Amino acid sequence: MRLSWDRILAKRVAAFRPCIRTDFSLLPAPPDTIHFTGGAPPVECLPVEPLAEELARAWRSEPTALWYGETEGYRPLREAIAARLARRGAVVDPDDILITQGAQQAIDLVARLLLEPGDRVLVEGPTYFGALQVFEPYAVRIEAVPLDEEGVQLERLEELLARQPRPKLFYTVPTFQNPAGVTMSLERRRAVVELAERYGVPIVEDDPYGDLWYETLPPPPLRAFSEDVLSLGSFSKTIAPGLRVGWLVAPRQLMKPLIDAKEAADIQSDRLLQRAIAAVITSPWYEEHLTAARRVYATRCRTLADALSRELGDLATWRLPGGGFFLWVTLQGDVDSAALLPHCAAAGVTYVPGSEFYPDHRPTPSFRLGFTTLSIEAMLVGAERLGRALRAALVEASGR
């Protein structure tokens, strides 16, 4: 007799889902569809040769790296991360850094340590959908704090921090935010940290884009203002997402339970990759790589924004980010970008609907456009298709 798995599965399995709820495979998209859905470096910005050389060197010079080893991570890599954070204004002890399988695992480890069913969790609205994907199975109440041009709105944040029971954490992407592209101002960062300390709520800072500024360095990470901030980072955006190497900076008191939780999850991150990445990011080549990548992303961002001005200038608004991978576009009027997506897909262009970035999946006129994985030519064609499709869909909707 076959097992009845529906009876056996844990209740929390019902909360497991893909990071994006929209099933793009069901959209009526032709084969040549241009997808503004990516959020990764393009192939031409992947450092294949330097990584290959350092991996080969690690393989030859340290075969014991193939054994079990340090769960907390390769110390020279943690030291290199601490040095880079110090240059951005956050002084961190390498002993307070845990190497993780990308920042995504870091979010999950923090959730495993802090969250119980029924807890309140604050996020930005909109926020990174991968964080929602982590938090939801813990049966918590997720509440969104709105953003403005300087970051999270302080009045609303304080209102939610003050409510009982107190939130267990506030998750934020303060620099070149995903999806909105907003960067929290220096004054706002200080105020956010002060509010969190006043109400006794930990901040979880996700900072994957901090090195990917276009013209002006962003303010220091929130960790620079308090040792109680849990700060996450990743090499997925600056080197390659397939490596799955990130880090978590945490208060010393949390390091042992975090290391134990990681050991229970996967024992350790890839030891050879850690050695290769440590060599890469401490070489002069790495700064040259970041400089070149910033130029590529800045050019693509401006190109897409200029194309949108031509195609959607009278239908939508957006704000140019100072770095990162995304444009956040808001259509005029009472429309739902998720409802318009099938019309655009049929015309050969897709985006990520804004509803994906809210815990309640609310209808919203906004959507996210990722520009880093597309060529200039593809973006221009995609913007033209997007403008044509949205105009037709909005005319059709207004005629009903």
C-alpha positions as CSV (number, residue, x, y, z in Angstrom):
1,M,0.0,0.0,0.0
2,R,1.3,3.5,-0.9
3,L,2.0,6.0,1.9
4,S,-0.5,8.8,2.3
5,W,2.0,11.7,2.1
6,D,-0.6,14.4,2.5
7,R,-1.3,13.0,6.0
8,I,2.4,12.7,6.9
9,L,3.8,16.1,5.7
10,A,4.4,18.8,8.2
11,K,1.9,21.7,8.2
12,R,4.7,24.2,7.3
13,V,5.2,22.5,3.9
14,A,2.1,24.4,2.8
15,A,4.1,27.6,3.2
16,F,6.9,26.5,0.9
17,R,6.8,28.1,-2.5
18,P,9.0,29.4,-5.3
19,C,10.5,32.8,-4.6
20,I,8.2,34.2,-7.4
21,R,4.6,33.2,-7.2
22,T,3.9,34.1,-10.9
23,D,4.3,31.0,-13.1
24,F,6.0,32.5,-16.1
25,S,5.8,29.1,-17.9
26,L,2.0,29.6,-18.2
27,L,2.3,33.0,-19.9
28,P,1.5,33.2,-23.6
29,A,5.1,34.3,-24.4
30,P,6.6,33.7,-27.9
31,P,10.1,32.1,-28.1
32,D,11.8,35.5,-28.7
33,T,10.4,37.0,-25.6
34,I,12.6,39.5,-23.8
35,H,12.6,39.0,-20.1
36,F,13.3,41.9,-17.8
37,T,13.1,39.5,-14.9
38,G,16.8,38.8,-14.2
39,G,18.9,39.9,-11.3
40,A,22.4,38.7,-11.9
41,P,25.6,39.7,-13.6
42,P,25.7,39.2,-17.4
43,V,27.9,36.5,-18.8
44,E,30.5,39.0,-20.0
45,C,31.0,40.2,-16.3
46,L,31.6,36.7,-14.9
47,P,35.3,36.4,-13.9
48,V,35.8,32.9,-15.4
49,E,39.5,33.0,-15.9
50,P,40.6,34.5,-12.6
51,L,38.3,32.1,-10.7
52,A,39.5,29.1,-12.7
53,E,43.2,30.0,-12.0
54,E,42.6,30.4,-8.3
55,L,40.5,27.2,-8.0
56,A,43.3,25.2,-9.8
57,R,45.9,26.8,-7.5
58,A,43.8,25.9,-4.4
59,W,43.3,22.4,-5.7
60,R,47.0,21.8,-6.3
61,S,48.4,23.6,-3.2
62,E,45.9,22.6,-0.5
63,P,44.4,19.2,-1.2
64,T,43.3,19.0,2.4
65,A,40.7,21.6,1.5
66,L,38.7,18.6,0.2
67,W,38.3,17.4,3.7
68,Y,35.7,18.5,6.3
69,G,36.8,21.8,7.8
70,E,35.9,25.1,9.4
71,T,32.1,25.6,9.6
72,E,32.6,29.3,10.2
73,G,34.5,29.7,7.0
74,Y,38.1,30.1,5.7
75,R,39.7,32.7,8.0
76,P,41.6,34.6,5.2
77,L,38.3,35.0,3.4
78,R,36.6,36.3,6.6
79,E,39.6,38.7,7.1
80,A,39.3,39.9,3.5
81,I,35.5,40.6,4.0
82,A,36.3,42.4,7.2
83,A,38.8,44.6,5.4
84,R,36.4,45.5,2.6
85,L,33.7,46.3,5.2
86,A,36.2,48.6,7.1
87,R,36.8,50.5,3.9
88,R,33.1,51.2,3.7
89,G,33.0,52.4,7.3
90,A,32.0,49.2,9.2
91,V,34.7,47.9,11.5
92,V,34.1,44.1,12.0
93,D,36.1,41.4,13.7
94,P,36.6,38.4,11.4
95,D,35.5,36.2,14.3
96,D,32.1,37.8,14.0
97,I,31.7,36.7,10.3
98,L,30.2,33.4,9.2
99,I,30.6,32.2,5.6
100,T,27.2,31.0,4.2
101,Q,25.8,29.5,1.0
102,G,24.9,32.9,-0.4
103,A,23.0,35.6,1.5
104,Q,19.9,33.5,1.2
105,Q,21.2,30.9,3.7
106,A,22.2,33.8,6.0
107,I,18.6,35.0,6.1
108,D,17.4,31.5,6.9
109,L,19.9,31.0,9.7
110,V,18.8,34.3,11.3
111,A,15.2,33.2,11.0
112,R,16.0,29.8,12.5
113,L,17.6,31.5,15.5
114,L,15.0,34.3,16.1
115,L,11.6,33.3,14.9
116,E,8.7,31.5,16.5
117,P,5.2,31.0,15.2
118,G,3.1,34.1,15.6
119,D,6.1,36.5,15.8
120,R,5.9,39.8,14.0
121,V,8.5,40.5,11.3
122,L,8.9,43.9,9.7
123,V,10.1,44.3,6.1
124,E,10.2,47.2,3.6
125,G,7.2,47.5,1.3
126,P,8.2,46.6,-1.4
127,T,10.9,44.1,-0.3
128,Y,13.1,41.3,-1.6
129,F,10.8,38.3,-2.4
130,G,13.4,35.8,-1.4
131,A,13.3,37.1,2.2
132,L,9.5,36.6,2.2
133,Q,10.0,33.1,0.9
134,V,12.3,32.4,4.0
135,F,10.1,34.0,6.6
136,E,6.7,32.6,5.6
137,P,7.2,28.9,6.7
138,Y,8.0,30.1,10.2
139,A,4.3,31.1,10.5
140,V,5.1,34.7,11.4
141,R,3.1,37.9,10.8
142,I,5.0,39.9,8.1
143,E,4.2,43.6,8.0
144,A,5.5,46.0,5.4
145,V,6.9,49.5,6.1
146,P,6.5,51.9,3.1
147,L,9.5,53.5,1.4
148,D,10.1,57.0,0.2
149,E,13.1,58.5,-1.7
150,E,15.3,58.3,1.4
151,G,14.4,54.8,2.4
152,V,12.0,53.4,4.9
153,Q,9.5,55.9,6.3
154,L,10.5,56.7,9.9
155,E,7.1,57.6,11.3
156,R,5.5,54.4,10.0
157,L,8.5,52.3,11.2
158,E,8.3,53.7,14.7
159,E,4.6,53.1,14.8
160,L,5.1,49.4,14.0
161,L,8.2,49.0,16.2
162,A,6.2,50.4,19.2
163,R,3.3,47.9,18.9
164,Q,3.1,44.9,21.2
165,P,4.2,42.3,20.9
166,R,7.4,43.8,19.7
167,P,8.7,42.6,16.2
168,K,11.4,40.0,16.3
169,L,13.3,41.7,13.6
170,F,13.3,44.4,10.9
171,Y,14.7,43.2,7.5
172,T,16.0,45.9,5.2
173,V,17.9,46.3,2.0
174,P,19.2,49.8,2.6
175,T,21.5,50.2,-0.4
176,F,20.2,50.1,-4.0
177,Q,17.2,48.3,-2.7
178,N,15.7,45.3,-4.4
179,P,13.2,46.0,-6.0
180,A,12.8,49.8,-5.6
181,G,16.4,50.9,-6.2
182,V,16.2,53.3,-3.3
183,T,19.3,54.0,-1.1
184,M,18.7,54.9,2.5
185,S,20.2,58.3,3.3
186,L,22.9,58.7,5.9
187,E,20.6,60.6,8.3
188,R,17.8,58.0,7.8
189,R,20.3,55.1,8.5
190,R,21.3,56.7,11.8
191,A,17.6,57.3,12.7
192,V,16.6,53.7,11.8
193,V,19.3,52.2,14.0
194,E,18.4,54.5,16.9
195,L,14.7,53.5,16.6
196,A,15.6,49.8,16.5
197,E,17.8,50.1,19.6
198,R,15.1,52.2,21.4
199,Y,12.5,49.5,20.9
200,G,14.8,46.5,21.3
201,V,14.3,45.1,17.8
202,P,17.2,43.6,15.8
203,I,18.0,44.9,12.3
204,V,18.8,42.4,9.6
205,E,20.6,44.3,6.9
206,D,20.9,42.7,3.4
207,D,23.6,44.4,1.5
208,P,24.4,42.5,-1.8
209,Y,24.7,45.7,-4.0
210,G,26.8,48.0,-1.8
211,D,29.9,47.7,-4.0
212,L,27.9,48.2,-7.2
213,W,27.5,52.0,-7.1
214,Y,27.6,53.9,-10.4
215,E,29.1,57.3,-9.6
216,T,28.9,58.0,-5.9
217,L,29.8,55.8,-2.9
218,P,26.7,55.0,-0.8
219,P,26.6,55.7,2.9
220,P,28.2,53.2,5.3
221,P,26.3,49.9,6.0
222,L,24.0,50.0,9.0
223,R,26.4,47.7,10.8
224,A,28.7,50.8,11.0
225,F,26.3,52.4,13.5
226,S,25.7,49.4,15.8
227,E,27.3,46.1,16.6
228,D,23.8,44.6,17.2
229,V,23.0,44.9,13.4
230,L,23.1,41.5,11.6
231,S,24.6,42.3,8.3
232,L,24.5,40.0,5.2
233,G,26.5,40.1,2.1
234,S,27.1,38.0,-1.0
235,F,29.5,37.5,-3.9
236,S,26.5,36.6,-6.1
237,K,26.2,40.1,-7.5
238,T,29.9,41.1,-7.6
239,I,31.3,37.8,-8.9
240,A,28.8,35.1,-9.8
241,P,25.5,33.8,-8.3
242,G,26.3,30.1,-9.1
243,L,29.2,30.1,-6.5
244,R,26.7,30.4,-3.6
245,V,29.2,32.1,-1.3
246,G,28.0,34.8,1.1
247,W,28.5,35.9,4.7
248,L,26.7,37.0,7.8
249,V,28.1,39.5,10.3
250,A,26.5,39.0,13.7
251,P,26.9,40.0,17.4
252,R,29.5,37.8,19.1
253,Q,26.8,36.3,21.4
254,L,25.0,34.8,18.3
255,M,28.0,33.4,16.6
256,K,28.1,29.9,18.3
257,P,24.4,29.2,17.7
258,L,24.7,30.4,14.1
259,I,27.7,28.2,13.5
260,D,25.9,25.2,15.1
261,A,22.8,25.9,12.9
262,K,24.9,26.1,9.8
263,E,26.7,22.8,10.7
264,A,23.3,21.1,11.1
265,A,22.2,22.4,7.7
266,D,25.2,21.7,5.5
267,I,28.3,21.2,7.7
268,Q,30.3,23.8,5.8
269,S,30.4,25.9,2.6
270,D,32.7,24.9,-0.3
271,R,36.2,25.1,1.1
272,L,38.0,25.2,-2.3
273,L,35.7,28.0,-3.5
274,Q,36.4,30.0,-0.4
275,R,40.1,29.8,-1.0
276,A,39.7,30.9,-4.6
277,I,37.4,33.8,-3.7
278,A,39.8,35.0,-1.0
279,A,42.6,35.1,-3.5
280,V,40.4,36.9,-6.1
281,I,39.0,39.6,-3.9
282,T,42.5,40.5,-2.4
283,S,44.1,40.8,-5.8
284,P,44.3,44.2,-7.7
285,W,42.2,42.6,-10.4
286,Y,39.1,42.6,-8.3
287,E,38.9,46.4,-8.0
288,E,39.4,46.6,-11.8
289,H,36.6,44.1,-12.2
290,L,34.2,46.1,-10.0
291,T,35.0,49.3,-11.9
292,A,34.3,47.7,-15.2
293,A,31.1,46.1,-14.0
294,R,29.9,49.4,-12.6
295,R,30.3,51.0,-16.0
296,V,28.4,48.2,-17.7
297,Y,25.5,48.5,-15.2
298,A,25.4,52.3,-15.2
299,T,25.3,52.3,-19.0
300,R,22.5,49.7,-19.2
301,C,20.5,51.5,-16.5
302,R,20.7,54.8,-18.4
303,T,19.9,53.2,-21.7
304,L,16.8,51.5,-20.3
305,A,15.6,54.7,-18.6
306,D,16.0,56.7,-21.8
307,A,14.1,54.1,-23.7
308,L,11.3,54.1,-21.2
309,S,11.1,57.8,-21.4
310,R,10.4,57.5,-25.1
311,E,8.0,54.5,-24.8
312,L,6.3,55.1,-21.4
313,G,7.0,58.7,-20.5
314,D,3.4,59.7,-20.3
315,L,2.2,56.4,-18.7
316,A,4.6,55.8,-15.8
317,T,7.2,57.1,-13.4
318,W,10.4,55.8,-12.1
319,R,13.5,57.0,-10.3
320,L,17.1,56.3,-11.5
321,P,19.0,54.3,-8.9
322,G,22.5,55.1,-7.9
323,G,23.6,51.5,-8.3
324,G,22.4,48.0,-8.3
325,F,20.4,46.0,-10.9
326,F,16.8,47.3,-11.1
327,L,14.4,50.0,-12.2
328,W,11.1,50.2,-10.3
329,V,8.4,51.5,-12.6
330,T,4.9,52.7,-11.5
331,L,2.1,53.1,-13.9
332,Q,-0.4,55.9,-13.6
333,G,-3.9,55.2,-12.4
334,D,-5.6,52.4,-10.6
335,V,-4.1,49.4,-12.4
336,D,-2.6,46.1,-11.4
337,S,0.7,45.3,-13.1
338,A,0.1,41.5,-12.5
339,A,-3.1,41.7,-14.5
340,L,-1.3,43.4,-17.4
341,L,1.6,40.9,-17.5
342,P,-0.1,38.3,-19.8
343,H,-0.8,41.1,-22.4
344,C,2.9,42.1,-22.3
345,A,4.0,38.4,-22.4
346,A,1.9,37.9,-25.6
347,A,3.7,40.9,-27.1
348,G,7.1,39.3,-26.3
349,V,8.2,41.1,-23.1
350,T,8.0,40.3,-19.4
351,Y,8.7,41.9,-16.0
352,V,8.2,41.0,-12.4
353,P,4.9,42.3,-11.1
354,G,5.1,44.5,-8.0
355,S,2.7,42.3,-6.0
356,E,5.6,39.7,-5.8
357,F,7.4,42.1,-3.4
358,Y,4.7,42.5,-0.8
359,P,3.8,39.9,1.9
360,D,0.1,40.2,1.2
361,H,0.7,40.0,-2.6
362,R,-1.4,43.2,-3.0
363,P,-2.4,44.5,-6.4
364,T,0.0,47.4,-7.3
365,P,0.6,49.5,-10.4
366,S,4.4,49.0,-10.0
367,F,6.7,46.4,-11.5
368,R,10.4,45.6,-11.5
369,L,12.7,45.7,-14.6
370,G,16.1,44.0,-14.3
371,F,18.6,45.3,-16.9
372,T,21.9,43.7,-16.1
373,T,21.4,40.4,-18.0
374,L,20.2,42.0,-21.3
375,S,22.2,43.5,-24.1
376,I,21.6,47.1,-25.1
377,E,19.9,45.9,-28.3
378,A,17.5,43.6,-26.4
379,M,16.6,46.3,-23.9
380,L,15.7,48.7,-26.7
381,V,13.5,46.2,-28.4
382,G,12.0,45.1,-25.0
383,A,11.2,48.7,-24.1
384,E,9.4,49.3,-27.4
385,R,7.4,46.1,-27.0
386,L,6.6,47.0,-23.4
387,G,5.3,50.5,-24.3
388,R,3.2,49.2,-27.2
389,A,1.7,46.3,-25.1
390,L,0.9,48.5,-22.0
391,R,-0.7,51.2,-24.1
392,A,-3.0,48.6,-25.8
393,A,-3.8,46.9,-22.6
394,L,-4.6,50.1,-20.8
395,V,-6.8,51.3,-23.7
396,E,-8.7,47.9,-23.6
397,A,-9.1,48.2,-19.8
398,S,-10.4,51.7,-19.9
399,G,-13.0,50.7,-22.6
400,R,-14.7,48.1,-20.4
